[in-house]
Amino acid sequence: MKLTITQPDDMHLHVRDGEALEAVIGHTARQFARAIIMPNLKPPVTNVRLADAYRKRILAALPDKYDFQPLMTLYLTDNTTADEIEAAANCGFIHAIKYYPAGATTNSDSGVTDLKHTWSALEAMQKYGLPLLLHGEVTDPEIDIFDREAVFIERHLSPLVAQFPALKIVFEHLTTTNAVQFVESAADTVAATITAHHLLYNRNAMLTGGIRPHYYCLPILKREQHRQSLLTAATNGNPKFFAGTDSAPHPVDAKESACGCAGMYTAHAAMEFYAQAFEQVNALDKLEGFTSYFGADFYALPRNSGTITLEKMPQKIPASYSMGASHLVPLGASETIPWQALA
């Protein structure tokens, strides 16, 4: 069986920098025409000048055979100004602003300490139509890690939507029924990305047979009932939900350590993983909208003109990929998955 669809976009992607960037960018460009690039480098991408330089490094690292467009973002801080937002809106290559609660995930130490500190920036984003991309978790240590998304909705997201009703918001990498229900009931200015790994796995994958660090990500994998809610949201044709892999490359020694870092690497087989999840619920006919249409529409981008073909044919995932002086372990390492994206 073969499935040919419009070439997709990845609306949430980490490609890092330097040797890591050079190692991974080809995996994404092989399948996706465009990707929303996350700005959580060290130091973070906080202004137009830094975003322009990062974009040029991505294009320089891109293999010549691929035509790929990085869609840049800025990292929101307590000190982001309305003038910087205006400059971002007018530069032509910045497509969104990313919010990380301080300390929520990888390289988020410079994140926002209180959303009220960013209100002038948010007002400017609302004025110029720049979407706000939310890592939707609280970081309070007293809140159970499995409840942090639900608490974020109650404490921060609901008031934010009320305060800025015209602000375009993407609730990124949903993991819970609570988040699905919020997005479904919100105005059309609110949308969401869903990763392939949250569609395929629940928290048992991380904990069965011992702690499995390559299944540790933030937001963390949740119960099976939440995975089912995500599958329904992704496959029901609702344009509020679209693909964002949150693929996150880390060297193996950073994952397999006493304090392993969060993130799954999925760019090597992202569309195959999405196809696998959609096939589970007999919804392959909905894959094109989710991966190729709805994200572009929300960001007011033209839909891609090229195509990609997926074939139902077993594919053995390598045990690792080289990444500079180290290597990374991809999702599905040494396993066989049922789909292949044809080159």
Secondary structure, DSSP 8 states (H G I E B T S, - for coil): -EEEEE--EEEEE---SHHHHHHHHHHHHTT-SEEEE----SS---SHHHHHHHHHHHHHHS-TT---EEEEEEE--TT--HHHHHHHHHHSSEEEEEE-BTTSSTT-TTSBS-GGGGHHHHHHHHHHT--EEE------TTS-GGGHHHHHIIIIIHHHHHH-TT--EEE-S--SHHHHHHHHHS-TTEEEEE-HHHHH--THHHHTTS--GGG--SS----HHHHHHHHHHHHTT-TTEEE---B----HHHHSSTT-------GGGHHHHHHHHHHHTT-GGGHHIIIIIHHHHHTT----S-EEEEEEEEEE--S-EEETTEEE--TTTT-EEEEEE--
